[in-house]
Amino acid sequence: MADHFANIQKLPDPIAGCPNFRRVPGYKVYCCGQPTIAGFEACLTKVCGDTYPKDGKIIWFNLRQEPSVYVNGEPLCARPANKIGEYAELGNITRDQNKADEPEFMKVCENRAKENGGKLKVVDINKVEKEVEVKEMKTLSEVIEGAKAKFPGLVHMRVPVCNSAAPLENDFDIMCDTLTGTSINTPIIINDQVGLSRATTACVIACLFKEFQINASFEGLVETVPGVNLDLLKMDRYKMDPAKDPLFRGEFEVVKELVASLKDGDAAKNECDKVIDKNGTPKTGGTGIKQLRENIAESKLSYEIMDDAAQAFLKMKIMDNIHKYFFMIAFTAYMREAAEVAKNAGTDEEKAKNGLTGGKISTPADQLKLPKTFVLYMEEHSGLRNIVEEGKGKLQWERDIPAAALTNLESLAASDFKANLGKIIHDIYQTAHTMFADMPQGDHKKRAKYRFASKTLMRILPNNLKGEVEALIEKKSITLDLYEILGQCTWGQGIKA
């Protein structure tokens, strides 16, 4: 499948061949989609600018699950036939598996081109097929080695992660291991296919590691400077707009439970939210496309207007994203704990070498070590795993009908359903009008009210009619649709599937 497609660029000021390139405000962390061969050089040149040495260390994380090859300088990836599209979850793919699959994928491409007169058939995300005359073919590994000719300090690390849920605990450690030994100003570049969810997730992780370096290296040093207001520098004092809906502030029940379980849980959430906002859209102070926290709330609002099949898919996506947000906060707590250890609990040698007046330590960022892995941290806090698995679905998936309105409808249905049917439908829609008053006028509101009417009518049907309608729905003779249910309850009564 071709990685690039029409309208892949979603941000202003594009860099040719490097879709959706941007810098996270306040950090030397950059995000983009899969570059072309020319796009790699353009991206690296932009990152270095006029000040950072081209032979200096640059970390590049690739979040793709798919093996990649380059045909005529353009990136292609291997996808199963049922996974063609902009987003795909390919399961638990490891770095070693991804790297081993790449030369095999290239052999397949070479053989197919050879059998087709030097032309390779390629599909885009919309499954539109085209033939490409193959003039040059390289693996991603070969492309990276070529980039190192001009940028010899480039370190390319694959960390394949899924699109919606959190990275695996070990994935956090792979990123931390790669970043250990870097300095504050070491550039970090992160890509997925388009520069959306996966890359944004990894950018948040990279920024949190930078915060660990800043807190561990400089906070103690700053404390020795007279007259500095340290409160102005603290990330954990971050406050979101209190007028925002609680879901947009990330106040999910499972997150509240996490915050209560962690030492300084509120501070960890505040710092995490600050970094997420910096990695989000301009609306929250970022330069990106996806806002990892608010995207959950936006998806939840969309849930109300979708049909059952779409709701089932979206529900899983929402729970996966809550799972991701939960782990981001837990990882922030882990980074904060590591910073405290680095400042306050060094060895005698570290204290002698980097000690400050007052007893704290200011270790240079490129000499910092993590006292434990994130996997070990989660083992020590293993109850968090159960909390997220049991709690990520604790959302109010449907709006509650007011008790008085439900009692009225049930009474009308029980006394004489057919005679009262007109008033029942009127009262259902009157209730819906009140319940969905917060939604703006338009198709979404109409659809939400219609779905509510369909489900509420089904809920209050007399038992004999309900059994009949449920049987027809199960056999797919009708759907959970207001007019179809009404038809079955009036002129269609007695019809069987």
N, C-alpha and C positions, 0 to 999 in steps of 0.2 A: 504494500500500500504506500502511495506517495504521502509523505509527512505534510507537505505544504498543500494548501488549497485556497480557492478564492475567498477573500475576506478573512484570512487568518490573522491579519494585522488588526488589532483592536485598540491600539494606543497611538497617540500622535508622535511625530518626530521619529519615524522608523529608521532603523539601520538596515541597509540592503542585505538580504540574505540571513538576517538574524531577527526572526519575528518577535515582536512584543518585548524588545530589550528595554530595561529600565533599571535605575538604581534605587535601592531602598533609602529613603531620606535618613540621614544621620549615620549611616553605616557604609562601609566599603563592601556591600553585598549587592550582587546584580542578578537579575532574573531574565530568562528568555525562553523561546521555543527552540526546537532543534535547528541549528544553523546549517546553511550550505557550507561547502568548503571555503568559499570566499567569505562567507558570513563569520566563520571562526576567526579569521584574521581581522576582519573589520571590528568584531566584538572585542577581541583582545587589545587591539590598537586603541579603541575608545576607552577601555578600562585603564590602560596604562597612562593615556594622555601624554602630557609633556613632562610629568614629574616622576612617575613610578618607573623604575628600570625594567626594560623588556626582558632582561635575564633574571629578574627577581621572581620570587616564589608567587605563583598564582594557583589557587585551588579551584578546580572545576568539578562539580558534582553533576552526574547524569542520572536522572530519576527514572529513565525509561525501563519498562519491563521487556520491551521487544528488542531483538537484535536488529542492527541497522547496517545498511550498506549505502554507498554513494555511487550513483550512476550519473556520469557527466556533471559531477559536482553537486547533484541534488540528492537529499536524503530519502531513502525508502526504508520501510520497516516490514518485518514479517508478522502478519496477523492471520489467525484462523478465519475461515470464510464467514463464520457467524459473529466475528468481532470487528468487522469493518466499520469504521466510524471515527468520530473525533475523540470519544472516550472508550476505553476498554479495560476491564479488570481481567487479568490473565492468571490470577492465583498467586501462589507463593513462589515467585521466581527469585532465584539467588543471583548474586553477582557472578559467581563462577559459571553457573548455568547460562547466563546471558552471554558471557564472553565466549564460552565454548560453542554456543549456537551460531555465533556471528560468522565464522568461516564456513560453517555448514550451509548457512543461508546464502552466502556468496556463491558457493558451488552450485546450489540449486538455480540461482539466478543466471550464472554463466551457462549452465547446461540448457536452460530454457531459451536463452538468447541464441545459443548455437543451433538449437533445433528449429529456430524460427528466423533463420537468415540474418542473425545479428541484431534482431529486435526483441525487446522485452515487453510483455504485456503488463501494464500497471493499472491499478484502480485507485481512485481518490476516495475521500471519506463518504462521498455520495454514491459509491459503487459504479461510477462512470469509468469505463475502461478506455485506455489509449495505449498505443504502441510507441515505444521509445527506441530509437537507434542507439545501441550501446557503443560509445566511443571510448569510455573509460569507466572502470569499476574498481572501487576500493572499499575495504571494511572501515568501520568507524575507528578501529585501533590504528589503521594505517593513516587515516586523516589526522588523528591526534599526533602521531609521530611526525607527520609533515609539519604540523603547527609548531612543534618544538624546535624546528630549525631556526625560527625567528624568536620564539619565546621558550628558551631552554628550561626555565624554572616552572613550566606548566606541569601541574599534577592533576591527572584526570582520574576520578574515582566514580565507579558505577555503584549506585545504591537503588536497585529496583524497588519501587513501592507502588501500592495500589492507589487508585484515584481518590476514593472517598474516605476510607477508614484510616486510622493512625498508622504510621510506619511501625514495623515490628520494633520491640525493645532493642534488639541487637542492631537495627538500622540507626538508631540514635547513637549507639556506641561507635559504629563505623564512622559516622560523621565526626564525632568528638575525637576519635583516634587520629583521623586525617587532619583535623584542625589543631591538635596539640602540637606545639612547637612553632606555630605561626605567630606573627606579631599583630598588633592592633590594626596596622595599615595594610596587612596582606589582603589583596582582593580575593573575594569568593564569588564565583559565578555558578549559577544553578540553572539547569534546563530540564524541561520535559518536552513533549511534542509541541505544545502551543505556548507554554509559559503561563499556565493556569494553576489548577489546584495543587498538583504534586509539587511543582516548582515553588509555589507560594508557601506550602507547608515546610519544605526544606529551607527556604529563606528565613522563616521564623526561627527554626532550629539554629541556623547559622548566626542570626542576630542575637539570640539568647546566649550563644557561646561567646560572642563578642562582649555581651554585657557581663558575663562571668569574668572575662579578662580585664575589663574596665574596673569592675568592683574589687577584684582580687589585687590588681596591680596599683590602682591609683587612688582608691578611696582612703586608704590609710595615709597615703602621701598627702592628699588634699587636706586631711585633718590637721596636718602640721602647719598649714598656711593660715596665718591670723586673719580674721575678718571674713572668711568664706562661710556663707550660709549653706550648710550641707543639705538642708531640707530641699533646696532648689534642685539639687542634683539627684535626688532619690527617685528612681523609676517606680517604686512601690507606692508612691503617694498619688499615682495617676487616678483621676476620677473621670468617669464617663458622664455624659449628659444625663442627669436624673430624669429628664422628661422622656427619654427613650423608653420604648416598651421593654419590660423585663427580659423578654426573649432576645431582643437585640443587644441587651447588656450581658447576655450569656448567663442569666440567672435561672438555669435549669435545675430541677430538683437534685439530679445526680451530681451536678457541679457544686451545689450548696453542701451536699454531703462530703464531697472531696475537700472543699475548703475547710470544713469543720474538722476533718481528719488530719490535715497537715499542720505542721508547725508553721506559724505565720502564713496560714493559708490565704487570708485576704490579700496580703502583700504579694504572694506568688501570683494570684489571679490578676491583681492590678498590673504587675510588671508584664505578665503574659499578654494582657489586653492591650497594653501600650504598644508592644512589639507587633501584635497582630494588626492594630490600627495603622502602624507605619508601613506594614506590608499590604495594606488594603487599598481601597480606591481613594481618589482625591477627597471624597466626602469625609473620610476619617483620617486624613493627613498623609495618605500614601500616594504612590504613583502607579499602582497596579490595577488588576482587573477583578480579582476575587477578594472578598472580605470573609475570611474563614469563619468568624463568629456570626456575623450578621447574615451570611449566606444560609445558615441553619434556620434562622427566623423567617427569612424570605421564602425558603422552601416550605416551611410549616404553613405560611399563609396560602401558598399555592395548593397545598394538600386539600383544602376544603372544596375546591372547585373541580377536582379531577374525578374520573370514573374509578370503579373499584380496582381494575387492573393497574391503572396508573398510580393509584394511591398505594397499592402494595409495593410497587417499585420505589416510589418516593419515600415511603415510610422506612424502608431499609437504608436508603441514602441518608435520610435525616439522622437515623440512629448511628450510622457509620460516622457522620460528621460530628455528632456529639461525642462519640468515642474518641475521635481525633482531638477535639478541643479539650476533653478531659486529660488526655495524655500530654498535651502541650502544657497545661498547668502543672501536672505532676513533674514534667521535665524541668520546668522553670524552678520548682521547689528544689529539685536535685541540683541545678546549677547554683542556686543561691546558697545551699548548704556547702557546696564545694568551695565557693568564694569565701565563706566564713572560715572554713578550715585553712584555706591558703593564707588568710590574713592573720589568723590567731593561733594556729596550732602547728607551726612549722618545726622542723628539726633544729637542733642547736646550731648546726652549720648554716641553715637558711637564716636563722635569726642573726647570726654573726655577720652574714654576708649582706642581707637585705633588711635588717631590723631598723625600726624607726623609733624616735622618741615617743614614749607612751606604750611601747611593747608590741605594736603591730608590725606586720611584715609587708613590704612592697616588692614582691617578686616581679621581675620583668615578664611581660605577657608571654614571650616566646620560651620562657623557662617554667611556666606553670604546668603542673601535673594534676590530673584528677585523682582524688584519693580512692575512688571506687568507680565501677562501671554503673551505667544506668540499669542494666539487668540486675546487678546486685542490689542497687537501691530499691528496685521494685520487689525483689525477693524479701528485703527487710520490711517492705510495706505491702506484702502480698494481698492484704485485705482490699487494697485499692482495685485489684483485678476483678474481684467479686462485685465490688460496688458498681463498677462501670458496666459489667455484663448484665447485672440485675436491674440497673437503674437507667440505662440509656434510652429505654422505651417509655419511661415515666413522663409522658406528655399528655395533655388533654387533646386527644386526636379529633374529637367532635365537640361542638358547642352544646352545652346543656340547655335543653328546653325548659323554660320556667315551669315550676311545679304546678302552678295554678292553670297555666295554659294546657299542660298535658292532662291534668284532671278533667278539664272542660272537654277536650277532644275525646278522651276515653269515655266520658259520660254520653256524649252525642253518639259515638259509635255503638255503645252498648244498648242504648234505648231503642233506636231504629236506624240502623246504618244507612240504608238506601234512602229513607225519607229525609235524613239529615245530611246527606252527602254534599249537597251544595253548600250548606253552612260549614261543614267540616273543612272543605277545600278553602273557603273564604277565611276561616279562622286560622288554618295552617299558614296561609300566606300573610295574614295579618301578624302572626307571631314571628314569621321569618323576617318581615319588614322591620320589626323591632330588634330582633337578634342580630341582624347584619347591618344595622344602621351605621356602624363604624367603617364599613367598606365603601369606597368611592363608587359612584354610579358607573355602570358599564357592563360589558359581557361577563366579567368575572363575578360580579355581584348577582346578576341574573342566574348564572350557572350554580352559584352556591345556594341561592334560595330554592332553585328547582331541585337540586339534590336533597336539600333538607326536606322539601315537601314530599319527595318520593320516599325517603326513608321513614318520615313520620307517619305517612299514610300506611305504609307497610307495618309499622309498629303497632298501630291501633286497630288493625283489621280484626273483625270477629274471627274466632278460631277456625270455623269451617272454611271461611274465605282465605284466611292466612295459610292454612295447610295446602289448599289448592294452588295458590299463587307461588308458594315456596317450592312446590313440586315442579311447576312449570319453569321456574327460574333455574332450578337444579338441572333440569333436562335441557336448558337453554332454548326453550320454546319462546320465552319472553325474557326481558331483562328487568332489573330493578329501576324501572322508569315510571314516572307518575302516570303518563297517559296509557301505558301498557297495563299497569295495575288497575287503573280506572276502567279500561275496556274489559278486562277479565272479570271485574266485580259487577259490571252492568250487563251489557249485551253478550259478553262472552262467557258468562258463568256456566259452569258445567263442562266446558271444553277441556279436554285432557291432552297432554302432550303426545 
